[in-house]
Amino acid sequence: MRERAPAAHGMATSVEITSATVRRGDILHIGGRVCRVQDLFQLPHGAGQLLFDTGELLTIHARTHFVAVRMTRRR
């Protein structure tokens, strides 16, 4: 028997993110892996540290840019 995927309650969009614009729930594709941001911490000089659902941490520089998938709510 197959397990059903949860219903999406919004639309996925690609957004460019930096340490200042990343949000909880953003999904990044890093090194062939899909990583979902669980929490984030601001560091000095505009840097940021991302905590993923897997427990891994990623520290990004203020000028680092990623493309992420962000779920937007349907109206």
N, C-alpha and C positions, 0 to 999 in steps of 0.2 A: 504494500500500500504506500502511496506517495504522500509525503507531507506537503501541505499547501503553504505557499509563501504568504506572508502577511499582506493584506491589501494596502496599497499605497494611498495615502490620503493627501497627495500633493503631486507636484511635478518636479522632476529632477532637472536642474540647470547647472551648467558649468560656469564657474566663477574663478577669476584670478584672485588669489589671496596672498597676503603678506602677514608678518607677525602682528600687525595692528588690526587686520580685518578678519582673521580666522575666527570661527565660531565653533562652539560645541556642536557635534553632529556632522560637521563637514567630513567628507570622505575623500581621502587622498590616495593616489596610486603611486607608491614609492617602491622602487626596486622590484617590480613585478608583484607586489603585494598590495592588497587593498587595506587601508588603515582608516579607522573612524576615530575622530577626535572625541575623547571622553571629557577631558578637562584641559585647561591651558593656564599658563602662568606668565606674567610679564616680567622680563628681566631688565637690568640696566641697559642703557643706550639703545632702547627700542627693540631689543631681541626678545624672543619668546620661547617658551618650552611647552611642547605639546605632549600630552599623555594620551595614548591610544587605548582602545578597549582591551588590547592584548597585554597591557601593562608596560609596554615599551615607551621610552621617552625620546623625543626628538627636539633638539635645540636648534632654533633657526635665527639667523642674523636678521637685522632690521631690513636689509635689502633683498632678502630671499623672496622669490616669487614662485608660487605653485598654482596649478590649475586644480580645482577641487570640484566635487559634485555636492550641490547643496539642494536639499528638499525645500520647496516652497509650498506654502499652504494653498489649497484650492479654495476659491471663493464661491 
